[in-house]
Amino acid sequence: MSKPGKVILLLAVAAGAFSLGVWYNQRKSDYHITPTGRHILYYHDPMHPAYKSDKPGIAPDCGMQLEPVYADGGQSGSLEPHEPMPGGMVQISPEKQQIIGVKIEEVKKASEAYAVRVLGRVALDETRIFRVTVPVDGLVRTAGPIATGSIVRKDEVLATFYNRDFLTAQQTYLYALNTMDRSKDKESEEQLKLTKAQMRAAEENLEFLGMGEIQLQEIARTRQIARNIELRSPFAGLVLARNAFAGLRFERGTELFRISALNHIWIYADIFENDSQLIHAAKSARVRYQGRSFPVRLSNALPQFDPASRALKVRLEMDNPNFVLRPDMFVDVEFQVGLPSGIIVPVDAVLDTGLKKTVFIDHGNGYFEPRKVETGARLGDRVFITSGLAPGDHIVVSGNFLIDSESRMKAASQPQPRPKPHNATAHQDPVCGMDIEPSKSVGKSEYRGKTYFFCSRLCKEKFDKNTEQYVGKTAAGRTVL
């Protein structure tokens, strides 16, 4: 090759290299790479896709934030290509997670027995309260030291009283006893039956006057007339009231003593409304008092609702050996509840605002998504999740309050639509469909007696060039009226 030809070839190669370098540098400036490795082609106005820019910023015509367009077609902030980031999701670095104390726990389906512990109050068994009365008029002769609050034994003498028919009834009874003694060997069988009937009638007469079986047996044994009728306790228990004193004249039916048996008592347990459904599934219950434990039985009585404490009073029944428990004592009641299988998470994992309940899902790589859930029964420091979670999900159980703050701050920093004044008339840009106030429009056009307002000069130019294309047709998914 001649020397001039070599010079021409060298100049051609240099020019080609220069052109390639210019093209590469320009291509590089238009082909950005994000820190996550995704390629940004350019930025555009979401309301006016025709406007493009090689760098982020604000659209000059309508003030919207420019959004990136990626080479893979994904949206801004996607975790994966073609997968938009859910609203409220935040990314927190591992260092920051350690500082705020974030702890993650896997959601599992579990079935467990649970003990519901509530406060109980001892009450008397209303079916075992006895009112000691006398069926006749009389006079109290003596009253023992028994007072309200005393514990009495069965058949213990409470008081003695006198009735004017008492002596006559005793004489009749003694006469029947003596007749019976004389007739055992001499009278016929028919006569013995008649004598026994007379003796039984005399006994019933004394019982009607208030005499007990012990005093009747004593008269039959000693054949001596008693001066007063003894009033004895029908069973062992607690004296609730004493209305008898020496010299008291009373009418028949007057209550002199009121006694309650303590060998069988009731327990009223205060159950909150949220726990009431658990009590119906209780397999057993126990009462604990000062280190001792007693089995109790659920009563068939309908629980009573206390409007003051907003609690249901469930009645339990139990035996009370040696009168260990007394009325109005407080005890601990423990219900053993067998629960069906379900999703149970720590209570601290659920953020309850009153209007909704939220947990944060861990997606890995520091991404946390808020998710709305519904809760069921609470079990101490754990709670049932009825919807919103599935086994295998990973949730935040500690530090979620600060994650929620980050999520709210991010949501607050997002561009919000401008509120419309109450007295403003709503208009739509016929080209892009954007809501626009007449006072803030960049221009307007008249067509067939109707005025159209525009958010940008570009939209106005398009409308003026092809008016028929935009009038009465759909713009941006909305119909222009």
Secondary structure, 3 states (H helix, E strand, C coil): CCHHHHHHHHHHHHHHHHHHHHHHHHHHHCCEECCCCCEEEEEECCCCCCCEECCCCECCCCCCECEEEECCCCCCCCCECCECCCCCCEECCHHHHHHHCCEEEECCEECCEEEEEEEEEEEECHHHEEEEECCCCEEEEEECCCCCCCEECCCCEEEEEECCCHHHHHHHHHHHHHHHHHHCCCCCHHHHHHHHHHHHHHHHHHHHCCCCHHHHHHHHHHCCCCCCEEEECCCCEEEEEECCCCCCEECCCCEEEEEECCCEEEEEEEEEHHHHHHHCCEEEEEEEECCEEEEEEECCCCCEEECCCCEEEEEEEEECHHHCCCCCCEEEEEEEEECCCEEEEEHHHCEECCCCEEEEEEEECCEEEEEEEEEEEEECCEEEEEECCCCCCEEEEECHHHHHHHHHHHHHHCCCCCCCCCCCCCEECCCCCCEECHHHCCEEEEECCEEEEECCHHHHHHHHHCHHHHCCCEECCEECC
